[in-house]
Amino acid sequence: MSDLKKTDRIDSSSRRRKERGGAAPSNVDKETVLQEKVVHINRCAKVVSGGRRFGFAALVVVGNQMGRIGVGYGKAKEVPDAIKKGTERAKKNMTSFSMKENTIPHMAIGISDGGRVLLRPASPGTGVIAGGGVRAVLEALGVRDVLTKSLGSKNPFSVVRATINALRKMRTYDQVKSARLANGDDLV
């Protein structure tokens, strides 16, 4: 009887840990586990005859920490609904990006609207040196060692899009090599 209660406690504690965003159970496939991060929540007010009506917009980044991420923007009258819409849109817009072990292949600058973001590869053990939207995107992507600097606008949406623009420029050595060989160019 006591063994049954002990296993029940273990199952319920792992279930609670999963609900809080802790470590997933080992029987779950790693590719299906998506990490979502809310980058920014914006409150908008509409003045009507009875007072103000508030709406919310949420910028959400979703990633599998293995090279795939998506960004979504959801709007609703309540915050949880806005986050839910943003998460659904981010899951629909997921794309793959090139990585080199736990860092990025080379330096790149991404530009979107007023946002400019510099990404540089870092040696193992450095960590993610980034802030705000850049950190959310890189952690969801699975990058563990990178140096970044936001050079332009502080608008979270522009910064996130500039980070994704920089990631789109990433090419691994093998990708460049196969493209040059296909064109008949010499490797230098």
N, C-alpha and C positions, 0 to 999 in steps of 0.2 A: 504494500500500500504506500509506504514512504517513497519507494523508487518511482512510482507513478507520479507522485506529486513533484518530485525533484525534476523529472523530465518535462513536466508541464511548465514548471517555473523557467527552465532553460529555454523552451520554445517561446514562451511569452516574452522573456527578456530579449531574445534575438528579434522578435517581431517588433517590440517597442524600439529597439535600437535602429532597426531599418526605417521605421516611421519617422524617427527624429533625424534621419539623414546620416546615420552612422554606417559602419561597415556592413555590406550586404552579405547574406549567407553564402557559403562557398558553393552551393549547388546552383547558383544563378549564373547564367552565361555573362561574361564580362562585356561583350559587345552590346547586349541589350540594355545594360544599366546606363541610364543617361543622367548626367549631373546638370541641374538647372540653377542658374544664378540670376537673381534680379539685380540689374545694374542701376536702374533709376526708376522712381515712381514720381510722376508729375501730377499735381492737382490743378485742375482748370475750373474756373468759376464762371457761371453764366448768370447775369443779373436779370431777374424776372420781377413781375409786379409783387409777388409775395416775399421776395428776398433773393437769396442766391441759391443756385443749383450747382452742385459740385459734380465733376466728372474726374475720372482718373485714367492716366495712361502709364503703362508699364513697359519698360525695355528689358527683355529677357534674353539670356544666352543659354543655349543647351548644347552639351557636348558629351561624347563618350570617353574622353580622355585617351583616345587612341588615334587621333588625327581627324576626327569629324566634328564639326560644329555647325550651329545654325543660330540666327538672330531673329527675334520676333518682337513686334510692337503691338500691344493690345490695349484697346480703350473700352471702358465700361463705367457704369455709375458707381460700382463698388470695387475696392482694391483687389479682393481675391478673384473676381471675375476678369479684371484686366490682366492679372498675372496668368490666369488660365488661358485666356485668348492669346497672350504673347507667347506662352509655352507651346501651344498648338501650332502657331505660325512658325515658330523657330524649328520645331520638329519637321515641318514640311519643307523648310528651306535649308536642310543640312547639306553641307558639302565637305569634301575631303581636302586636306592640305598636306604638303610635304613636310616631313620632320626628319631630323637626323638624331637618332637615339632619343635623348631627353631634351634636346635643344632644337634650334632652327638651323638650316643649312648655311645661311650667309646673312649678311647685313642687308636691310631693306628699309626704305622710307615709304609709308603709305599716306596718301592724301585723299580726303573726301570733304567737300565743302571747305570749311575753315579749319578742319582738324588735320594735323600732321603728326604722324607717329613714327619714331625711329625704333627699329628692332635690331638688336645685335646678339649673336650667339655668345654663350658664356661657358666657362669650364664647369665640369661636374662639381656639384656642391655649392654653387653660387646661389641657387634659388631663383624665384621669380621676382626681379626687381622692377616692379611696375605698380601703378596705382589705378584705382577706379575701374573704368571700362576695359582698359588694356589688360589688367590683371584677370578680370572675369573671363575674357575671351581666351587668354593663354592657359589659364587653369582648366577651363572646360575642354580645350584642345588636347591637354596632356603634356604641355611643355613644362619642364621642371627647372631648367637653367636658362635664363635669358635676361638681358639688360635692355631696358626701354627708356624712352624719353618722349613725353608729349610736348610737341613744339608749337602747336597752334591753339585752336579754340579749346575751351574747357567743356563745351557742350557734349554730354555723354553719348548722344546718338552719333555725332560727327566723329568722336574719338573711336567708338566701336567700329564704325564703317571704315575709318582710316586704318585701323589695325587689321581688319579683314582684307583691305586693299593691299597692305604690305605682305600679308600671308599668301595672297594670290600670286605674288611675284616670286615666291620661293621655288627653287628647283634644286633637286639633289644632283650629285655628280653623275649618277647613272642616267637621269633624265636628260641632262645636257649632252652627255656622251652619245646617247642613242639619237638625239635630234641632230647632232653634228654629223654623225655617220650616215644618217638618212639623207642629208644634203650633200654628202661627198666632201665635206670640209675636213681639214687635218685637225687632229687634237693637239692643243698646245699646252 
